[in-house]
Amino acid sequence: DSGVTQTPKHLITATGQRVTLRCSPRSGDLSVYWYQQSLDQGLQFLIQYYNGEERAKGNILERFSAQQFPDLHSELNLSSLELGDSALYFCASSVSGMRTDTQYFGPGTRLTVL
Amino acid sequence: AQSVSQHNHHVILSEAASLELGCNYSYGGTVNLFWYVQYPGQHLQLLLKYFSGDPLVKGIKGFEAEFIKSKFSFNLRKPSVQWSDTAEYFCAVMRGGADGLTFGKGTHLIIQP
């Protein structure tokens, strides 16, 4: 158990819909990262937050957005869902968000878009 | 664009065999290097990481990796594998500055008893 929790574990929805994935970082960690894992693209970095502020952006689509709340939990919002958005979404957390930090990964949320 | 290449997508070994998984990256600046493992049904876990200093890094469970700057490589090794090493192994790079990890496609390792 990494100490990072993600809910829900599984999510099945239809094209065009909007979903919210939730992540709670390890106690004491200030930075949260979101990653997408799909069969064709592999593991891709989406976005990073540090203490409530966006710090870095990766290959995140405009239909996707995220935020980190004052209690440090984070939510990833996916809208206008397409079949190709079906993937495993991981959250990771680290102490300070520095490049030398170890990122601790959660168990992931498996999203299926039908 | 920065990329990470893992040469073998599937590797099958017998118990007690030696293991070497290749990883090459394309970024020329300062990088931090990581190997993560994902056991069946579990989350990604850090095996080892390299930032600076001794290019031979030791990690958990008997794994080690060697950073060869001239070859842009960070290969993972274990002298004698066990059945419990069956997992997916990911090499990852973090370049200088704030950013996320760039992962390779992963190597699926199967250890036969």
Interface residues (C-beta under 8 A of the other chain):
Chain A: S2 V4 Y33 Y35 G42 L43 Q44 F45 L46 I47 Q48 Y50 R55 A56 G58 F90 A92 G97 M98 R99 T100 T102 Q103 Y104 F105 G106 P107 G108
Chain B: N32 Y36 Q42 H43 L44 Q45 L46 K49 F51 F90 A92 M94 R95 G96 G97 A98 D99 G100 L101 T102 F103 G104 K105 G106
